[in-house]
Amino acid sequence: MSSSPPASAYSEPLHLAVALDGAGRHPAAWREPGARPGEIFTARYWADAVAEAEAGLLDFVSFEDSLALQSSSADGPDGRTDQVRGRLDAVLTAARVAPLTRHIGLVPAVTATHTEPFHISKAIATLDHVSRGRAGLQIQVSQLPHEARHFGRRAVPLPEADSYEEAADHIEVIRRLWDSWDDDAEIRDVATGRFVDRDKLHHIDFEGRHFSVRGPSITPRPPQGQPVVGASGAGEASYALVARSTDVGYVAAHDGDGARAAVAAIRRAREATGLAAQPLHLFGDLTVFLDENAPAAVARLERLDLLAGASYGGGGAVFAGSPGQLADLLLERRETGLSGFLLRPGAIARDLPAITRGLVPELQRRGVFRRAYEADTLRGLLGDLPEDWPGFEAVVRTALADPGFEGWMT
């Protein structure tokens, strides 16, 4: 019998998201039955995965990305040919999938270390328009020398603290550019010949140690105003970035005490920045292998390990068991101050449906997860924005201009 607290013990719904990466988090996931390795670089593969996540009413999907080939070595490519190598661009993949979905949030990963914030601001604003207000952004930091050599901007990576400081400036520039167009800057009045009110476009004039950006953006203000920004927290420098600059932080704690300590550290840092009153979701980050019972899940993980030639560690917390057991764990970990979880399917072909068709119904049965989407924007799903927020009018205006509006709202 479950020892989880009753549903009445929770005043807010649990938030769930999945991280999509190749065939799954495990290096041998592409060899699982049903993995579709020949389709990993096709739009249909990603559209199907996101459709499955949306059928499970998840808050969002993240699209993993990097600026170097996957490798088991921190020193560069490992030369292995028995594991998935190569990725599609996360932002472009999210934009391709966006018109095929209606409610689920779309959160591509971007490495701030080697990209310009002006470009990323424009790309995510475009994704927010294409998705009608469901875009997010997952900011990453890289300190890999071989990745830096792809760009030639620096001879060596920045020190860790400087890398996270640069990422904070990167996010600040992006946010200011999103705000550089007023909500009503677009007039679109054919009769008067006025498409835009130039007085409602603003220079941001950002001057910092890492960037100097005048602005304004060339892309109109996103429907959400500010798309959701997230980053992982795995130490003091990253905690400071999460606390200062994000809406969602991801915490890969191995146990309840670790999660509680991470949450407390981020909350203290948030308070020190003066932003304690602003919403900040903290999601537990967990790789999952799900089956009808724990022995079957563990056996599958061991089989995948055998194929990979090494035990899976994943660099984070790992769970192998049944959907019911995972539900117990999530509700237990929620007591540490987490508001949701980013689940990484060990093998997408098996573990994503196990999340949407096994875990989700179990959480619904316990009264802690939605039975229908209650909002059409990512910020709305996270509970951060009411329908009278400034950007809502833009979402409605975009929807009404869409010939497929009626179908979208069903």
N, C-alpha and C positions, 0 to 999 in steps of 0.2 A: 504493500500500500504506500502511496506517495506521502511524503512528509512535508510537501510544499504547503506554504500558507494558503488559506482560502482566497478566492478571487477578491473578496471584499477587502482584503488587506492592501490591495493596490488601488491607488487613486488615479493613476494614469495608465494608459494602454502601453503594452510592450511594443517596442519598435524592432523590426527585423529587416536586415538587408543581406544580400549575398555578393561576394566578390567573384567575378568571372575571370579566369585566366587559363587560356589554352584548353586542354582537356580536363583540367582540374589541378588542384594544388599538388597532388602527389606526382613525382617525376614519371611514374609508370602508368599514370591514369589514361594515357592515349592508347594503351594496350587492353583496356577493359572492353568487354562486349558492349556494343552500342556506342562507343566513344566517337565514331565518325572522324577518324584522323585525317581522312582525305578531304574533309570539308572545313577544317579549322580556320582556313583563311578565306572563307566565303561569307557573304552577308547572311545567307540563309541560316547557317549554323548559329550565328550570334542572335539573329532574330528569334529563332526557336528557343534558345536559352532564356532570353529576356521574356518571351511570351509565357514560358513556364513559370518564371518568377512572378510575373504579373498575375497569372492565374492563382497563385498562392497569396495574392494581396500584400506582397512585401513592399516596404517603404521605398527601397531603391536597389538598383544593382550598381556595383562599381566595376569599371573596366580597368584591369591592371595594365601597366605599361612600364617601359624603361627605355633608355637610350643606348643599351648594349644588349647583345645576345644573352639569353639565359645561360647561366654557368654555375657549376658547383664550386667554382674557385673564385675568390675575391680578387685574384690577380689578373684575370682576363678570361677569354674563352677557354673552355676545358677540352675542346676537341671531341667531345662525346657525340656519337651519332645515334644513340639508343634512347634519346630523350627529345622532347619537343624543343625546337629552336626556331626563333622568329616570332614576331607579333605583328598584328595590324595596329595602326595608330588608334589609340583609345578614343580621342575626341572625334575623329572621323567615323569610327565604328558607332559611337553613341548617336551621332547625327544621322547615320544611315538607318538605325533602328527606330529613332524617335517617331517618324510618321506612322510606324506600324504598331505603336503602343498608345495607350490613352491615359493612364493614371500613374504608372510607376516612375519613380525618379531615376535619372540617368547621370551617373557620376564617373567621368573619366579621370584617370590619374595623369598628372603632369609633373615632370621634374623641373622644379623652379631653378635649379642650379645652372642649367644650360639652355634656358629659354627666356625670351623677352616678355615681360608682363604685358606690353601693349598687344602683342600677338595673342597671348592667352586670353586676355580680357575680351578681345574681339571674337575669338573662337567660342568661348563659353557663352557670351551674350548671344551669338548666333544660335548655339544649341538651345538656349532658353527660348528663343523665338520659334525655332523649328518644333520644339516639344511643347510649346504653349505653357511655359512656366515650370518645367520639371527638371531643369539642369542643376547640376552640382559640379564641384571641382575637388579633387583629392590632390593636395600638394605634397610632393616628395622632395627629399634632399638627397643628393648623391655625393659621395666622397671617394668614388672609385677612380683611380688614376687612368685605367684603360678607357673608361667612359669619357673622361675629360679630354683624352687624346682624340676623340671623334670630332671635337669642336675647335681645339686649339686656342681657346680664349685664355686659358691659364696653363702654366707649366705643371703645377701641382694643385690638388684640391685645397680649398680653404680649410682652416681649422674648423672643428665641429661647431663651436659657438658662433663663428663668423658665418658658416653655412646657414645656420638657422636664423641668424639676424638678417641675412640676405633674403631668405624665404619670407620673413615677416615683411620686409620692404616690398618684395614681389607682390604679396597679397594686398598690401596697402595701396600700391599703384593700381592693381586690378580693381579694387573696390572703388577707388576714386574715379577711375575711368567709367565704371558702370554708373556712377552718379553724375557724370559730366553732361548727360542729357536730362533735362527735366521730363517728368512724365508726359507733359502736354507740349513738348517741343515740336512734335509733328502735327502740322495743320492739315495738309492734304486737301486744300480747297482749290478745286479746279477753276471755279468762277473768278476768284481773285488772283489765281496764279501763284499762291503761296503754299509751298510744300512744307517748309520748316520755319520756325521762329528762331532766327540766329541768336537772339538775345537769351535763348533758353539752352544754349550750348555753352559750356564753360571750360576754360583752361584749368587744368589741375595743378600745374606748376610744381610738380613734386621734385624736390632736391634732397637727395640722400647720399649716403656713402656708396651705395651700390647702383643706384639708378637716378637718372635725371630725365623726367618725362613731362612734356608740356601739355599734351592733350589738346582738345577733347578727343574722345573716342570717335571712330568713324561709324560705329554701329549704334543705332538707337538704344535707349535704356531697355534692359531686359524686362520681360513681363513681371518677373518676381522682384524687380528692383535690384536686389542683391541675391544672385544664386547662392546656394548653400556651399560653403567652403569647409573642407575637412582636412585633417592631417593625423598621422599616427604619433602617439606619445609613448616613448620607450626610454626615457631618461630626462634629466633636468633640462637640457637644452631644448629638447622636443616638447616637454611639458610647457615651457615658456611660450613656444610658438602656438601650441594649442590654446593656451589660456589667453593670449593676447590677440590672436588673429582669426580664429576659426569659429564655426558654428557647431561642428561635430569633431570630437576627438576619438581615436581608436586606441584601445588599451589591450595589449596582448599579455594579460596576466595569467600565470599558470595555476593560480589558486585564489581562493577568496581573500586571503590576507594580502596577496600581491595586488589584487584589483582594488581593495579598499585603500591601500597605501597610495596607489597611483591616482585614484579619484581624489583623495584628500590633497595630494600635492598639486594637482591641476587646479582644484578649487581654490587653494591658498594663493596660487599664482594668479588666478583670475581675479580674486579679490584685490590683490596688490596692484593690478592694472586699473582698478576702478570700474570693471565691467561685470561685477558680480550680479547685477540686476538683469543683465542681458542673457537670453537663452543660450545654453551650451549643453548639447547632448554628448554624453560619453558612452560609447559603444564598446562592449567587450569584443575582442577579435579572436576568433576560434576556428580552427580547421576541424571539419567533422567527417567521420566515416559512419554511416548509419545503415543498420540492418534490422531484421525483425527481433534480434536479441543481441546482447553484448558479445557472446562467443562467436556468433556469425560475423559481426562487424570486425572484431579483432582478427579473425581468421582471414577476412578479405584484406585487411591492412597488412597482415604478415605475408599474404600472397603477393601483394603489390611490392612490398619491400624486397621479396625474393627476386622479383623481376628486375627491380632497380639495382639490386646488388648492395643495398644499404638500408638500414632502418631509417624511417622517415622522422625527421625532427621538425622541419618546416620553419624553424626560427620563431615559433610561437606556441601557444597552447593548442593541444590536440585532444579530441574526444572521439572515442569509438564505442558505440552502443546503440540502443534503440531510440526512436523518436521520443518515447515516453521518458526515458532516462535523461535525454537531452533537455526535455522540458523541465524536469526536476532541477537539473543543473542551472539552467538559465534563470529560473525563478529564485534559486538560492543565491546566485551571483548578483541578481538584481538588488538584493538587500545591501550590497556594498556601495550603492549609489549610481550604478549604471542604469541608463534609461533604455538601452537597446543592445543589439548584438549584430556584428558583421560576421556572418558565417561564410567560411571558405570551403566549398565542397571539395573533398579529397579527390573524387572522380565525378565530374559534372554529370555524366550519363546515369550514374546511380544515386549520387547524393543530393543533387538538386531536386529531383522528384521526391526523394525521401523527405526533404525539407518541406516542400510545398504540399505534398499529399499525406505526409505522416506527422511531422512536427506541427505544422500550422493547425490541422484539425484538433490535435491534442491541446494546443494552447487555446483554441477557440472553446473547446469543451470545458476548459478551466476558467473561461470568462476573462482572459487577459489579452486577447488579440482580436482585431477587427474581423467582422464578417462581410464587410463591403467597404470599398474605398469611400472616404468621407470628404475628400478634397481632390482638386484637379491640379494642384501644384505641389512641388516637393516641400516647400516651406509649410504649406497647409497640412500635408501628411504628418510632418514632424510637430505640428501643433503650434508653430511659431507665428502664424499670420492669420488674422481674421479676414473676412471678405471685404472689409472696408480699408485694407491697407492700400497705400498709394498706387501700387502696381496692378491692383486687381482690375481696374478699368481697362488697362492695356490688354490683359488676358481676354477679357470679354470682347473687346473690340476686335482682337485677332480672330477669336472664335467665330464671331458673327460674320466676318469677312470670308470665312472658309466655306466653300460649297458643301463640304462634308460635315458641317457643324452638327446637324441633327444626329448623324451616326456617332460622332465623337462623344456627345453628351449621354448616349444610352449606356 
